[in-house]
Amino acid sequence: MPLRALGYWRSADAPDLPNPLPLMDATWDEEEREVVAAYLEQGQLGREFMGVSRCRICKQSNGNAERMDGEFVWPSGLSHYVTAHSVRLPAEFVSHVLRRLDALEEADFDFSWWEERAYRD
């Protein structure tokens, strides 16, 4: 199953992708925004590129990599759009983030397999 891409913006090479400007939403709950941004920053490193991307809004240098979580893939600078410009990501993705984080919080830890392999002095 392919990774679902988000946070890639309209350009001359990709005119059908979204423009981030209409997605700016200053009313987006700040705590939720911060949680989503932290999740984006902690995604698994996928690929790195030679050049850097620039923010489509403020032109700041905005990374040169892609991050992923096994279901979604996004540019490493997507968290900048969320924190600096309040670009609201799709509700489906926000729900995905919150579900995954809740599942991690509620997870039980099983140390038995590690204990069985532990080096003993």
All heavy atoms as an XYZ file, in Angstrom:
987
protein
N       0.853     -1.183      0.000
C       0.000      0.000      0.000
C       0.897      1.244      0.000
O       1.805      1.358      0.827
C      -0.896     -0.021      1.227
C      -1.866      1.104      1.289
S      -3.119      0.710      2.532
C      -4.158      2.094      2.336
N       0.662      2.181     -0.877
C       1.518      3.374     -0.948
C       1.308      4.289      0.265
O       0.242      4.316      0.865
C       1.067      4.066     -2.234
C      -0.297      3.555     -2.499
C      -0.375      2.183     -1.899
N       2.351      5.029      0.594
C       2.242      6.028      1.651
C       1.391      7.193      1.143
O       1.498      7.592     -0.007
C       3.630      6.534      2.039
C       4.554      5.506      2.677
C       5.962      6.080      2.810
C       4.032      5.064      4.030
N       0.569      7.732      1.998
C      -0.288      8.853      1.637
C       0.469     10.150      1.898
O       0.912     10.399      3.015
C      -1.572      8.796      2.447
C      -2.355      7.515      2.143
C      -3.469      7.280      3.119
N      -4.461      8.327      2.983
C      -5.432      8.523      3.870
N      -5.528      7.779      4.941
N      -6.302      9.493      3.684
N       0.640     10.952      0.874
C       1.434     12.177      0.963
C       0.575     13.350      1.434
O      -0.581     13.484      1.040
C       2.050     12.483     -0.401
N       1.176     14.191      2.277
C       0.544     15.451      2.640
C       1.623     16.489      2.873
O       2.784     16.150      3.113
C      -0.347     15.317      3.881
C       0.315     15.294      5.253
C      -0.652     15.862      6.265
C       0.669     13.885      5.640
N       1.262     17.765      2.751
C       2.194     18.844      3.004
C       3.091     19.193      1.830
O       4.025     19.964      1.982
N       2.802     18.654      0.687
C       3.520     19.036     -0.537
C       2.660     20.108     -1.195
O       1.452     19.925     -1.367
C       3.701     17.828     -1.460
C       4.568     16.760     -0.833
C       4.012     15.791     -0.003
C       5.937     16.739     -1.053
C       4.802     14.822      0.586
C       6.733     15.768     -0.466
C       6.161     14.814      0.350
O       6.948     13.859      0.941
N       3.285     21.213     -1.551
C       2.520     22.382     -1.991
C       2.657     22.647     -3.481
O       3.597     22.223     -4.132
C       2.955     23.619     -1.212
C       2.907     23.404      0.265
C       3.968     23.474      1.118
C       1.774     23.077      1.068
N       3.551     23.220      2.407
C       2.211     22.966      2.404
C       0.422     22.853      0.790
C       1.359     22.659      3.464
C      -0.426     22.544      1.849
C       0.040     22.450      3.145
N       1.720     23.408     -3.963
C       1.665     23.836     -5.363
C       2.968     24.500     -5.774
O       3.571     25.257     -5.030
C       0.511     24.804     -5.537
C       0.380     25.367     -6.940
C      -0.790     26.290     -7.060
N      -1.996     25.519     -6.747
C      -3.131     26.061     -6.332
N      -3.224     27.368     -6.194
N      -4.170     25.314     -6.085
N       3.397     24.172     -6.965
C       4.590     24.805     -7.549
C       4.420     24.766     -9.059
O       3.443     24.203     -9.574
C       5.856     24.053     -7.134
O       5.877     22.775     -7.737
N       5.376     25.327     -9.764
C       5.328     25.288    -11.229
C       5.346     23.848    -11.729
O       4.699     23.515    -12.719
C       6.501     26.068    -11.811
N       6.060     22.982    -11.018
C       6.145     21.571    -11.407
C       4.942     20.750    -10.948
O       4.731     19.646    -11.446
C       7.413     20.938    -10.836
C       8.674     21.558    -11.407
O       8.640     22.059    -12.546
O       9.698     21.541    -10.698
N       4.202     21.253     -9.978
C       3.064     20.513     -9.421
C       1.883     21.465     -9.220
O       1.495     21.766     -8.085
C       3.470     19.854     -8.118
N       1.265     21.934    -10.298
C       0.214     22.959    -10.184
C      -1.088     22.459     -9.553
O      -1.915     23.277     -9.147
C      -0.018     23.393    -11.636
C       0.427     22.222    -12.449
C       1.551     21.597    -11.690
N      -1.281     21.155     -9.438
C      -2.528     20.627     -8.884
C      -2.492     20.416     -7.373
O      -3.513     20.091     -6.770
C      -2.895     19.311     -9.578
C      -3.200     19.510    -11.051
O      -3.684     20.603    -11.421
O      -2.947     18.587    -11.836
N      -1.326     20.586     -6.757
C      -1.234     20.422     -5.306
C      -1.824     21.649     -4.610
O      -1.935     22.719     -5.202
C       0.225     20.227     -4.896
C       0.856     18.907     -5.339
C       2.320     18.860     -4.944
C       0.105     17.719     -4.760
N      -2.186     21.505     -3.323
C      -2.790     22.635     -2.603
C      -1.839     23.800     -2.393
O      -0.628     23.637     -2.354
C      -3.165     22.028     -1.249
C      -3.123     20.563     -1.426
C      -2.159     20.283     -2.533
N      -2.432     24.970     -2.236
C      -1.735     26.187     -1.855
C      -1.880     26.293     -0.329
O      -2.991     26.202      0.190
C      -2.401     27.370     -2.547
C      -1.815     28.704     -2.172
O      -0.972     28.810     -1.290
N      -2.275     29.744     -2.838
N      -0.799     26.502      0.434
C      -0.942     26.546      1.891
C      -1.655     27.788      2.424
O      -2.221     27.747      3.519
C       0.507     26.495      2.393
C       1.314     27.064      1.272
C       0.603     26.646      0.016
N      -1.672     28.879      1.677
C      -2.252     30.124      2.191
C      -3.707     29.997      2.636
O      -4.054     30.436      3.740
C      -2.094     31.251      1.161
C      -0.662     31.749      0.964
C      -0.586     32.732     -0.202
C      -0.132     32.376      2.235
N      -4.600     29.386      1.843
C      -5.985     29.280      2.303
C      -6.178     28.313      3.477
O      -7.233     28.291      4.095
C      -6.740     28.752      1.076
C      -5.826     28.899     -0.079
C      -4.440     28.965      0.461
N      -5.142     27.541      3.794
C      -5.240     26.573      4.885
C      -4.802     27.158      6.226
O      -4.890     26.485      7.253
C      -4.401     25.330      4.560
C      -4.778     24.617      3.263
C      -3.828     23.463      2.998
C      -6.219     24.141      3.308
N      -4.351     28.407      6.214
C      -3.945     29.058      7.463
C      -5.191     29.294      8.322
O      -6.197     29.787      7.841
C      -3.220     30.367      7.169
C      -1.886     30.158      6.479
S      -1.111     31.672      5.866
C      -0.763     32.520      7.387
N      -5.101     28.882      9.602
C      -6.247     28.984     10.499
C      -5.762     29.348     11.903
O      -5.379     28.478     12.682
C      -7.016     27.664     10.524
C      -8.241     27.706     11.411
O      -8.526     28.755     12.032
O      -8.927     26.663     11.505
N      -5.792     30.634     12.216
C      -5.325     31.116     13.515
C      -6.201     30.612     14.666
O      -5.791     30.682     15.824
C      -5.268     32.636     13.518
N      -7.385     30.083     14.365
C      -8.262     29.582     15.425
C      -7.972     28.132     15.789
O      -8.573     27.603     16.730
C      -9.745     29.704     15.017
O     -10.023     28.802     13.943
C     -10.105     31.122     14.620
N      -7.063     27.480     15.063
C      -6.725     26.088     15.367
C      -6.148     26.025     16.775
O      -5.223     26.756     17.111
C      -5.736     25.557     14.335
C      -5.434     24.092     14.435
C      -6.070     23.161     15.203
C      -4.401     23.384     13.736
N      -5.508     21.925     15.022
C      -4.483     22.033     14.139
C      -3.419     23.753     12.836
C      -3.626     21.048     13.640
C      -2.571     22.783     12.345
C      -2.678     21.447     12.730
N      -6.691     25.149     17.605
C      -6.276     24.991     18.991
C      -4.749     24.852     19.091
O      -4.150     23.982     18.458
C      -6.956     23.760     19.593
C      -6.557     23.541     21.027
O      -7.035     24.294     21.896
O      -5.742     22.612     21.275
N      -4.140     25.721     19.883
C      -2.675     25.769     19.959
C      -2.079     24.467     20.492
O      -1.062     23.999     19.999
C      -2.235     26.942     20.838
C      -0.738     27.132     20.859
C      -0.309     28.365     21.631
O      -1.158     29.197     21.976
O       0.901     28.469     21.888
N      -2.708     23.877     21.484
C      -2.185     22.627     22.053
C      -2.220     21.501     21.018
O      -1.244     20.762     20.864
C      -2.982     22.230     23.293
C      -2.441     20.993     23.976
C      -3.214     20.638     25.234
O      -3.847     21.523     25.839
O      -3.185     19.455     25.603
N      -3.327     21.401     20.301
C      -3.425     20.372     19.266
C      -2.385     20.617     18.171
O      -1.739     19.690     17.692
C      -4.829     20.344     18.673
C      -5.026     19.235     17.661
C      -6.434     19.197     17.135
O      -6.744     19.975     16.190
O      -7.242     18.391     17.651
N      -2.221     21.866     17.806
C      -1.226     22.238     16.786
C       0.175     21.808     17.214
O       0.943     21.258     16.434
C      -1.261     23.752     16.579
C      -1.241     24.154     15.144
C      -1.387     25.622     14.898
N      -1.728     26.454     16.022
C      -1.067     27.537     16.375
N      -0.002     27.927     15.738
N      -1.466     28.261     17.396
N       0.524     22.072     18.464
C       1.846     21.708     18.970
C       2.046     20.195     18.987
O       3.134     19.712     18.678
C       2.054     22.302     20.361
C       2.226     23.805     20.339
C       2.312     24.423     21.722
O       2.330     23.665     22.728
O       2.363     25.655     21.797
N       1.010     19.454     19.345
C       1.094     17.990     19.351
C       1.325     17.479     17.933
O       2.180     16.622     17.695
C      -0.184     17.377     19.966
C      -0.279     15.877     19.694
C      -0.239     17.648     21.462
N       0.579     18.010     16.985
C       0.726     17.593     15.591
C       2.114     17.964     15.066
O       2.776     17.151     14.413
C      -0.393     18.192     14.705
C      -0.128     17.961     13.225
C      -1.742     17.597     15.105
N       2.583     19.158     15.376
C       3.912     19.583     14.915
C       5.006     18.684     15.492
O       5.939     18.290     14.772
C       4.158     21.038     15.291
N       4.910     18.341     16.759
C       5.908     17.460     17.376
C       5.889     16.085     16.715
O       6.939     15.492     16.457
C       5.649     17.336     18.875
N       4.703     15.582     16.414
C       4.582     14.297     15.725
C       5.265     14.362     14.360
O       6.000     13.454     13.982
C       3.096     13.941     15.564
C       2.854     12.606     14.929
C       2.778     11.455     15.707
C       2.681     12.476     13.559
C       2.545     10.216     15.127
C       2.452     11.253     12.969
C       2.381     10.124     13.759
O       2.157      8.898     13.180
N       5.021     15.438     13.636
C       5.640     15.600     12.319
C       7.162     15.614     12.423
O       7.857     15.001     11.609
C       5.158     16.893     11.658
C       3.690     16.935     11.256
C       3.290     18.360     10.886
C       3.405     15.974     10.118
N       7.687     16.304     13.425
C       9.138     16.408     13.589
C       9.778     15.082     13.974
O      10.943     14.844     13.679
C       9.465     17.465     14.647
C       9.164     18.867     14.173
C       9.298     19.920     15.268
O       9.740     19.587     16.394
O       8.945     21.072     14.991
N       9.008     14.220     14.625
C       9.552     12.958     15.112
C       9.317     11.790     14.150
O       9.665     10.655     14.472
C       8.949     12.632     16.471
C       9.354     13.632     17.521
C       8.571     13.484     18.803
O       7.962     12.456     19.059
N       8.563     14.515     19.607
N       8.760     12.073     12.995
C       8.545     10.998     12.027
C       9.855     10.347     11.606
O      10.928     10.934     11.713
N       9.737      9.135     11.120
C      10.918      8.411     10.651
C      11.491      9.094      9.418
O      10.753      9.484      8.510
C      10.526      6.979     10.300
C      11.673      6.155      9.785
C      11.238      4.755      9.411
O      10.183      4.288      9.812
N      12.050      4.086      8.632
N      12.801      9.248      9.390
C      13.461      9.843      8.239
C      13.318      8.910      7.041
O      13.643      7.728      7.121
C      14.938     10.099      8.549
C      15.755     10.745      7.446
C      15.220     12.133      7.117
C      17.213     10.830      7.863
N      12.809      9.447      5.961
C      12.629      8.655      4.743
C      13.759      8.895      3.759
O      14.669      8.085      3.628
N      13.721     10.028      3.110
C      14.743     10.376      2.119
C      15.274     11.768      2.404
O      14.579     12.595      2.970
C      14.140     10.381      0.705
C      13.527      9.084      0.283
C      13.067      9.114     -1.152
N      11.937     10.019     -1.358
C      11.347     10.218     -2.527
N      11.769      9.586     -3.609
N      10.332     11.047     -2.641
N      16.515     11.992      1.963
C      17.108     13.319      2.027
C      17.505     13.728      0.620
O      17.868     12.888     -0.197
C      18.337     13.330      2.934
C      17.996     13.128      4.393
C      19.199     13.251      5.288
O      20.031     12.334      5.271
O      19.286     14.283      5.994
N      17.454     15.029      0.373
C      17.735     15.562     -0.951
C      18.896     16.548     -0.878
O      19.234     17.062      0.183
C      16.481     16.243     -1.524
C      15.309     15.308     -1.596
C      14.377     15.257     -0.572
C      15.157     14.455     -2.681
C      13.298     14.382     -0.634
C      14.083     13.581     -2.752
C      13.157     13.542     -1.729
N      19.482     16.834     -2.015
C      20.648     17.721     -2.068
C      20.290     19.182     -1.764
O      21.014     19.855     -1.066
C      21.312     17.632     -3.446
C      21.893     16.270     -3.739
S      23.235     15.827     -2.655
C      24.518     16.867     -3.314
N      19.193     19.667     -2.283
C      18.812     21.067     -2.069
C      17.790     21.196     -0.963
O      17.213     20.217     -0.503
N      17.572     22.432     -0.525
C      16.569     22.672      0.515
C      15.303     23.255     -0.096
O      15.340     23.912     -1.132
C      17.083     23.627      1.622
C      18.242     23.013      2.367
C      17.432     24.974      1.069
N      14.210     23.004      0.575
C      12.930     23.593      0.203
C      12.778     24.905      0.951
O      13.304     25.069      2.056
C      11.805     22.628      0.593
O      10.555     23.197      0.343
N      12.060     25.828      0.371
C      11.778     27.099      1.035
C      10.291     27.160      1.352
O       9.461     26.688      0.581
C      12.165     28.271      0.139
C      13.654     28.297     -0.123
C      14.193     29.724     -0.001
N      15.636     29.705     -0.036
C      16.406     29.823      1.038
N      15.863     29.983      2.218
N      17.708     29.800      0.941
N       9.983     27.762      2.481
C       8.590     27.937      2.876
C       7.876     28.757      1.810
O       8.377     29.801      1.377
C       8.513     28.632      4.230
S       6.833     29.049      4.744
N       6.708     28.311      1.395
C       5.946     29.011      0.363
C       5.332     30.306      0.891
O       4.858     31.131      0.131
C       4.806     28.132     -0.175
C       5.218     26.812     -0.805
C       6.071     27.028     -2.039
N       6.126     25.855     -2.900
C       6.891     24.789     -2.711
N       7.663     24.723     -1.657
N       6.894     23.786     -3.563
N       5.355     30.482      2.219
C       4.748     31.670      2.820
C       5.798     32.712      3.194
O       5.688     33.870      2.804
C       3.895     31.283      4.052
C       2.768     30.333      3.614
C       3.343     32.522      4.751
C       2.025     29.677      4.750
N       6.856     32.312      3.924
C       7.846     33.279      4.408
C       9.228     33.116      3.772
O      10.134     33.880      4.093
C       7.967     33.203      5.931
S       8.752     31.690      6.544
N       9.392     32.134      2.915
C      10.640     31.878      2.176
C      11.799     31.378      3.048
O      12.916     31.267      2.574
C      11.100     33.118      1.391
C      10.039     33.707      0.490
C       9.543     32.708     -0.511
C       8.526     33.367     -1.441
N       7.470     32.473     -1.840
N      11.542     31.057      4.312
C      12.574     30.499      5.186
C      13.032     29.153      4.645
O      12.241     28.391      4.092
C      11.994     30.317      6.592
C      12.878     29.534      7.527
C      12.229     29.321      8.878
O      11.739     30.270      9.476
N      12.221     28.090      9.347
N      14.325     28.851      4.811
C      14.828     27.522      4.468
C      14.083     26.511      5.324
O      13.946     26.689      6.538
C      16.331     27.462      4.743
O      16.816     26.181      4.445
N      13.604     25.450      4.687
C      12.641     24.595      5.367
C      12.944     23.107      5.219
O      12.042     22.302      5.119
C      11.242     24.928      4.829
C      10.168     24.639      5.840
O      10.446     24.451      7.004
N       8.946     24.601      5.376
N      14.197     22.737      5.205
C      14.555     21.328      5.227
C      14.815     20.736      3.862
O      14.544     21.337      2.826
N      15.333     19.533      3.885
C      15.686     18.837      2.645
C      15.362     17.351      2.716
O      15.991     16.547      2.055
C      17.182     19.015      2.357
C      18.046     18.237      3.333
O      17.657     18.022      4.482
N      19.205     17.816      2.890
N      14.395     16.987      3.545
C      14.114     15.567      3.746
C      12.617     15.290      3.754
O      11.797     16.212      3.721
C      14.733     15.103      5.065
N      12.315     14.006      3.798
C      10.939     13.549      3.975
C      10.885     12.700      5.236
O      11.831     11.986      5.559
C      10.480     12.702      2.787
C      10.270     13.494      1.537
C       9.933     12.620      0.337
O      10.521     11.515      0.200
O       9.103     13.058     -0.465
N       9.773     12.787      5.932
C       9.520     11.977      7.128
C       8.276     11.134      6.863
O       7.475     11.461      5.990
C       9.321     12.870      8.338
C      10.543     13.733      8.609
C      10.906     13.715     10.051
N      12.139     14.421     10.293
C      13.268     13.824     10.642
N      13.315     12.527     10.774
N      14.342     14.524     10.875
N       8.124     10.075      7.641
C       6.980      9.184      7.443
C       6.651      8.449      8.735
O       7.448      8.445      9.666
C       7.272      8.191      6.325
C       8.478      7.315      6.566
S       8.898      6.251      5.172
C       9.536      7.440      4.026
N       5.473      7.833      8.750
C       5.070      7.052      9.924
C       4.519      5.675      9.551
O       3.908      5.008     10.368
C       4.059      7.823     10.765
C       2.706      7.992     10.089
O       2.495      7.504      8.959
O       1.835      8.635     10.708
N       4.748      5.266      8.325
C       4.245      3.966      7.881
C       2.932      4.059      7.128
O       2.575      3.155      6.374
N       2.203      5.135      7.330
C       0.952      5.364      6.591
C       1.014      6.650      5.777
O       0.485      6.718      4.673
C      -0.225      5.416      7.558
C      -1.559      5.464      6.841
C      -2.740      5.290      7.780
O      -2.588      4.692      8.863
O      -3.831      5.761      7.412
N       1.637      7.687      6.339
C       1.742      8.983      5.672
C       3.212      9.333      5.442
O       4.090      8.874      6.177
C       1.106     10.082      6.532
C      -0.394     10.019      6.588
C      -1.033      9.293      7.582
C      -1.167     10.690      5.658
C      -2.416      9.236      7.641
C      -2.546     10.649      5.712
C      -3.172      9.913      6.698
N       3.455     10.192      4.456
C       4.780     10.754      4.190
C       4.604     12.253      3.994
O       3.600     12.695      3.425
C       5.452     10.082      2.966
C       4.637     10.274      1.698
C       6.878     10.582      2.766
N       5.588     13.046      4.503
C       5.490     14.500      4.424
C       6.886     15.113      4.374
O       7.856     14.502      4.828
C       4.713     15.048      5.622
C       5.301     14.697      6.951
C       6.250     15.406      7.653
C       5.018     13.538      7.748
N       6.560     14.773      8.819
C       5.818     13.609      8.908
C       4.154     12.445      7.597
C       5.788     12.647      9.900
C       4.133     11.481      8.591
C       4.930     11.578      9.727
N       6.994     16.328      3.847
C       8.284     17.027      3.864
C       8.677     17.355      5.307
O       7.817     17.677      6.130
C       8.027     18.310      3.076
C       6.718     18.135      2.412
C       5.958     17.106      3.170
N       9.958     17.294      5.594
C      10.416     17.536      6.967
C      10.062     18.937      7.462
O       9.965     19.150      8.663
C      11.921     17.304      7.075
O      12.626     18.160      6.208
N       9.848     19.873      6.585
C       9.500     21.233      6.991
C       8.023     21.467      7.234
O       7.615     22.588      7.535
N       7.204     20.429      7.152
C       5.763     20.619      7.329
C       5.445     21.161      8.719
O       4.521     21.959      8.883
C       5.006     19.319      7.061
C       3.492     19.386      7.129
C       2.928     20.467      6.200
C       2.888     18.024      6.820
N       6.197     20.760      9.726
C       5.933     21.265     11.081
C       6.081     22.785     11.145
O       5.388     23.449     11.922
C       6.851     20.595     12.097
O       8.198     20.885     11.806
N       6.963     23.353     10.318
C       7.111     24.818     10.272
C       5.797     25.472      9.850
O       5.389     26.484     10.438
C       8.238     25.195      9.297
C       8.229     26.640      8.919
N       8.732     27.633      9.733
C       7.765     27.262      7.801
C       8.577     28.803      9.137
N       7.995     28.606      7.960
N       5.126     24.928      8.844
C       3.850     25.487      8.394
C       2.821     25.445      9.520
O       2.030     26.373      9.698
C       3.323     24.724      7.185
C       4.083     25.005      5.917
C       5.171     24.224      5.541
C       3.716     26.043      5.073
C       5.877     24.478      4.378
C       4.409     26.312      3.908
C       5.490     25.528      3.566
O       6.183     25.790      2.418
N       2.831     24.355     10.279
C       1.869     24.184     11.368
C       2.161     25.167     12.502
O       1.252     25.842     12.983
C       1.899     22.723     11.870
C       1.062     22.556     13.133
C       1.396     21.776     10.778
N       3.420     25.286     12.916
C       3.740     26.137     14.067
C       3.832     27.619     13.700
O       3.284     28.461     14.401
C       5.058     25.703     14.737
O       6.108     25.726     13.774
C       4.939     24.323     15.343
N       4.508     27.947     12.618
C       4.748     29.353     12.277
C       3.567     30.013     11.571
O       3.370     31.221     11.707
C       5.997     29.471     11.402
N       2.799     29.235     10.826
C       1.750     29.831      9.994
C       0.353     29.272     10.263
O      -0.594     29.628      9.557
C       2.094     29.656      8.514
C       3.440     30.193      8.159
N       3.768     31.533      8.272
C       4.559     29.571      7.704
C       5.023     31.710      7.898
N       5.533     30.538      7.557
N       0.223     28.415     11.247
C      -1.077     27.814     11.604
C      -1.763     27.166     10.413
O      -2.989     27.245     10.270
C      -2.003     28.858     12.235
O      -1.435     29.394     13.400
N      -0.981     26.533      9.552
C      -1.580     25.808      8.431
C      -2.232     24.550      8.998
O      -1.569     23.696      9.574
C      -0.528     25.454      7.351
C      -1.110     24.513      6.307
C      -0.027     26.740      6.693
N      -3.548     24.498      8.868
C      -4.317     23.382      9.427
C      -4.267     22.206      8.469
O      -4.617     22.331      7.295
C      -5.764     23.789      9.665
C      -6.562     22.695     10.379
C      -8.013     23.078     10.523
N      -8.235     23.951     11.643
C      -8.655     23.534     12.838
N      -8.852     22.261     13.053
N      -8.862     24.399     13.802
N      -3.853     21.079      8.998
C      -3.788     19.857      8.198
C      -5.148     19.178      8.221
O      -5.982     19.453      9.093
C      -2.691     18.954      8.745
C      -1.296     19.590      8.715
C      -0.258     18.633      9.286
C      -0.915     20.017      7.306
N      -5.410     18.272      7.276
C      -6.726     17.624      7.205
C      -7.105     16.941      8.525
O      -6.250     16.341      9.193
C      -6.555     16.598      6.089
C      -5.441     17.123      5.247
C      -4.513     17.830      6.204
N      -8.379     17.018      8.858
C      -8.885     16.420     10.099
C      -8.563     14.930     10.157
O      -8.274     14.401     11.242
C     -10.389     16.651     10.211
N      -8.586     14.263      9.042
C      -8.270     12.834      9.013
C      -6.841     12.576      9.498
O      -6.587     11.628     10.244
C      -8.455     12.285      7.599
C      -8.172     10.815      7.489
C      -8.343     10.274      6.082
O      -8.775     11.025      5.170
O      -8.035      9.090      5.893
N      -5.905     13.428      9.095
C      -4.525     13.255      9.540
C      -4.389     13.601     11.020
O      -3.716     12.888     11.774
C      -3.556     14.103      8.707
C      -2.133     13.964      9.166
C      -1.413     12.818      8.898
C      -1.527     14.976      9.896
C      -0.099     12.674      9.349
C      -0.218     14.845     10.341
C       0.493     13.692     10.067
N      -5.020     14.670     11.469
C      -4.954     15.058     12.878
C      -5.509     13.932     13.746
O      -4.908     13.557     14.767
C      -5.696     16.388     13.128
C      -5.771     16.706     14.615
C      -5.005     17.526     12.371
N      -6.628     13.333     13.344
C      -7.200     12.206     14.087
C      -6.240     11.020     14.111
O      -6.094     10.348     15.133
C      -8.537     11.777     13.473
O      -9.478     12.794     13.622
N      -5.593     10.764     12.986
C      -4.601      9.690     12.883
C      -3.484      9.918     13.905
O      -3.089      9.001     14.633
C      -4.051      9.668     11.447
C      -2.806      8.890     11.254
N      -2.793      7.516     11.122
C      -1.507      9.289     11.168
C      -1.548      7.098     10.957
N      -0.751      8.153     10.976
N      -2.975     11.138     13.983
C      -1.903     11.483     14.920
C      -2.367     11.248     16.355
O      -1.684     10.592     17.148
C      -1.462     12.950     14.733
C      -0.580     13.418     15.885
C      -0.761     13.129     13.404
N      -3.534     11.760     16.704
C      -4.029     11.640     18.070
C      -4.291     10.188     18.452
O      -3.985      9.770     19.579
C      -5.284     12.504     18.254
C      -5.067     14.002     18.034
C      -6.384     14.763     18.149
C      -4.018     14.568     18.976
N      -4.818      9.398     17.528
C      -5.044      7.967     17.791
C      -3.734      7.242     18.053
O      -3.619      6.450     18.988
C      -5.757      7.297     16.611
C      -7.253      7.388     16.620
C      -7.917      6.454     15.613
N      -7.287      6.433     14.301
C      -7.541      7.292     13.319
N      -8.414      8.266     13.506
N      -6.936      7.188     12.150
N      -2.735      7.506     17.219
C      -1.432      6.837     17.385
C      -0.782      7.231     18.707
O      -0.211      6.389     19.399
C      -0.522      7.150     16.209
C      -0.967      6.395     14.961
C      -0.027      6.572     13.833
N       1.233      5.880     14.120
C       1.883      5.131     13.257
N       1.391      4.941     12.060
N       3.026      4.570     13.581
N      -0.849      8.490     19.056
C      -0.249      8.927     20.312
C      -0.995      8.357     21.515
O      -0.373      7.946     22.498
C      -0.193     10.456     20.373
C       0.757     11.102     19.355
C       0.634     12.614     19.402
C       2.198     10.658     19.577
N      -2.327      8.303     21.448
C      -3.109      7.691     22.527
C      -2.759      6.220     22.681
O      -2.621      5.712     23.801
C      -4.615      7.843     22.264
C      -5.118      9.251     22.519
O      -4.388     10.052     23.145
O      -6.243      9.557     22.070
N      -2.613      5.509     21.559
C      -2.267      4.083     21.608
C      -0.902      3.887     22.274
O      -0.721      2.943     23.054
C      -2.274      3.494     20.200
N       0.047      4.770     21.994
C       1.360      4.665     22.628
C       1.269      4.930     24.129
O       1.922      4.264     24.926
C       2.345      5.634     21.985
C       2.821      5.260     20.597
C       3.651      6.390     19.995
C       3.631      3.975     20.625
N       0.456      5.899     24.517
C       0.281      6.214     25.937
C      -0.323      5.043     26.697
O       0.036      4.793     27.842
C      -0.640      7.430     26.102
C       0.040      8.755     25.951
C       1.017      9.053     27.077
O       0.722      8.797     28.261
O       2.106      9.541     26.757
N      -1.242      4.334     26.058
C      -1.965      3.252     26.725
C      -1.283      1.893     26.589
O      -1.728      0.918     27.176
C      -3.386      3.175     26.157
C      -4.195      4.422     26.446
C      -5.501      4.490     25.676
O      -5.844      3.499     24.987
O      -6.172      5.525     25.750
N      -0.203      1.828     25.859
C       0.462      0.548     25.602
C       1.081     -0.025     26.871
O       1.590      0.702     27.721
C       1.549      0.728     24.540
N       0.989     -1.345     26.991
C       1.675     -2.064     28.051
C       3.079     -2.389     27.564
O       3.310     -2.550     26.369
C       0.935     -3.364     28.391
C      -0.399     -3.101     29.057
O      -0.497     -2.128     29.828
O      -1.337     -3.873     28.804
N       4.003     -2.491     28.491
C       5.380     -2.820     28.144
C       5.670     -4.259     28.542
O       5.371     -4.672     29.652
C       6.359     -1.875     28.860
C       6.293     -0.468     28.349
C       5.374      0.434     28.865
C       7.146     -0.039     27.354
C       5.311      1.733     28.395
C       7.098      1.261     26.871
C       6.178      2.141     27.391
N       6.264     -4.990     27.632
C       6.656     -6.375     27.883
C       8.179     -6.430     27.874
O       8.804     -6.293     26.832
C       6.078     -7.282     26.796
C       6.538     -8.716     26.925
O       7.201     -9.049     27.926
O       6.247     -9.501     26.015
N       8.765     -6.632     29.040
C      10.218     -6.694     29.163
C      10.748     -8.122     29.072
O      11.954     -8.336     29.030
C      10.661     -6.085     30.493
C      10.478     -4.596     30.553
C       9.341     -4.040     31.117
C      11.445     -3.747     30.036
C       9.168     -2.666     31.171
C      11.284     -2.370     30.082
C      10.143     -1.828     30.651
N       9.854     -9.112     29.037
C      10.301    -10.503     29.137
C      11.258    -10.902     28.022
O      12.260    -11.564     28.278
C       9.101    -11.452     29.169
O       8.366    -11.359     27.956
N      10.970    -10.529     26.794
C      11.861    -10.941     25.701
C      13.237    -10.325     25.861
O      14.247    -10.929     25.540
C      11.249    -10.606     24.334
C      11.376     -9.161     23.960
C      10.538     -8.154     24.295
C      12.438     -8.581     23.210
N      11.018     -6.963     23.800
C      12.186     -7.198     23.119
C      13.587     -9.090     22.593
C      13.024     -6.315     22.456
C      14.421     -8.201     21.928
C      14.130     -6.837     21.864
N      13.296     -9.109     26.382
C      14.580     -8.433     26.574
C      15.335     -9.055     27.758
O      16.541     -9.258     27.697
C      14.348     -6.948     26.794
C      15.599     -6.152     26.904
C      16.000     -5.432     27.988
C      16.619     -5.985     25.923
N      17.208     -4.823     27.747
C      17.615     -5.157     26.466
C      16.805     -6.452     24.635
C      18.758     -4.789     25.783
C      17.937     -6.086     23.941
C      18.905     -5.270     24.518
N      14.599     -9.331     28.817
C      15.227     -9.949     29.980
C      15.859    -11.292     29.623
O      16.922    -11.638     30.127
C      14.200    -10.126     31.098
C      13.766     -8.809     31.709
C      12.549     -8.937     32.599
O      11.909    -10.024     32.621
O      12.227     -7.957     33.294
N      15.203    -12.035     28.743
C      15.722    -13.337     28.328
C      17.011    -13.214     27.545
O      17.801    -14.152     27.482
C      14.679    -14.071     27.486
C      13.449    -14.472     28.273
C      12.307    -14.917     27.389
O      12.491    -15.009     26.142
O      11.220    -15.154     27.918
N      17.242    -12.079     26.920
C      18.421    -11.878     26.099
C      19.475    -11.008     26.761
O      20.511    -10.717     26.188
C      18.017    -11.243     24.766
C      17.279    -12.201     23.884
C      16.410    -11.487     22.873
N      15.623    -12.401     22.080
C      14.508    -12.971     22.466
N      14.026    -12.744     23.663
N      13.848    -13.799     21.678
N      19.183    -10.551     27.938
C      20.087     -9.601     28.627
C      21.441    -10.249     28.894
O      21.535    -11.434     29.214
C      19.448     -9.148     29.933
N      22.455     -9.449     28.775
C      23.802     -9.899     29.124
C      23.886     -9.982     30.628
O      23.435     -9.109     31.350
C      24.846     -8.910     28.567
C      24.869     -8.865     27.075
C      24.180     -7.877     26.372
C      25.557     -9.836     26.363
C      24.208     -7.839     24.992
C      25.582     -9.812     24.973
C      24.907     -8.809     24.310
O      24.937     -8.781     22.940
N      24.466    -11.029     31.074
C      24.593    -11.223     32.514
C      26.066    -11.105     32.918
O      26.935    -11.626     32.245
C      24.038    -12.566     32.911
C      22.589    -12.720     32.445
C      21.858    -13.756     33.240
N      20.593    -14.099     32.624
C      19.489    -13.386     32.682
N      19.490    -12.254     33.303
N      18.378    -13.784     32.119
N      26.286    -10.411     33.997
C      27.657    -10.255     34.503
C      28.106    -11.504     35.224
O      27.434    -12.230     35.804
C      27.765     -9.044     35.434
C      27.588     -7.756     34.629
O      27.946     -7.727     33.444
O      27.096     -6.767     35.222
